[in-house]
Amino acid sequence: MVKAKEWTFYKNHTAPKGFFLPKDKVCISPNDRGFMFADGVYEVIRTYNGKFYRLPEHLKRFQRSLDALRIDFSDVPLIETAIKELLARNKLQTGDATIYIQVTRGVWQRSHEFPPKSVRPTVYVEAARFAPRKEYTRLGIAAITASDIRWGRCDIKAVGLLPNVLARQQAVENGAAEAIFVRDGVITEGTHTNVFGVLAGEVITHPRTNYILAGITRETVLHLCAAYNIPICETFIPECNLAKLDELFLAGTTTEIMPVIKVNGKPIGKGRPGKITKALQVAFRDHVLSASR
């Protein structure tokens, strides 16, 4: 059976308008600053049956990351047009899929200072089928804690994710599905998720600072809690208080709302998904049906 082409969108200094081409034909220059310095940003967007979930919010965050790194790219309409075309070309109008967008500062000689303004950013976009781990969502997962050794601008969705990679691998090697970062004795976030605790009926999560990425799904959880009269507080969760929590869950674009039933081998609450977590899962699925467009 011949494998179908995986179409992507690519734009660089030689193709200012960009073009669609099969994934196996994409060539990135070794002098691209994303390759050399991790000098770029990215965004991941979820689709449900061909409908984008909170697309304007994702693109707004993407532009904010570009601005924070002073990458001169503001052609968001081009990105929006490309991702819609990629869904059609890859026959992803039904089922679940993800869109990955990456923009780097472009191709130039290896030098730490920015290249001349004439150097155009490199743009790469792909769309892929996504298969949710429904058993994880239903039964919950195990996690570990890991020292948060990342840089001080975690609020920028930058491509330099080596600390996240190392922590996630540490989790896998310990039979867990996620690593939860701890900085100065406080829970910050997961390797690709935001972290929420539940204590005495109140949902708790790290406040929006430079030490976490303010996730789109995190924002949804805050809104759902308000809509369903679930008390919520944006405050620090000390690592030493993990054992006292009644529930723990993660939130993210691909994880949606994921119960955590065990951390470092010790159960959270009763060692199974809690009442508030399950209620938020139901509310989130209902929200997705109405919010996706």
Secondary structure as UniProt FT lines:
FT   STRAND          7..12
FT   TURN            13..14
FT   STRAND          15..22
FT   HELIX           23..25
FT   TURN            30..31
FT   HELIX           33..37
FT   STRAND          40..48
FT   TURN            49..50
FT   STRAND          51..52
FT   HELIX           55..68
FT   TURN            69..70
FT   HELIX           76..89
FT   TURN            90..91
FT   STRAND          96..104
FT   TURN            117..118
FT   STRAND          122..129
FT   HELIX           134..139
FT   STRAND          141..147
FT   TURN            154..155
FT   HELIX           162..173
FT   TURN            174..175
FT   STRAND          178..183
FT   TURN            184..185
FT   STRAND          186..190
FT   STRAND          194..199
FT   TURN            200..201
FT   STRAND          202..205
FT   TURN            210..211
FT   HELIX           216..227
FT   TURN            228..229
FT   STRAND          232..234
FT   STRAND          237..238
FT   HELIX           239..244
FT   STRAND          247..252
FT   TURN            253..255
FT   STRAND          256..263
FT   TURN            264..265
FT   STRAND          266..267
FT   TURN            269..270
FT   HELIX           275..291
//
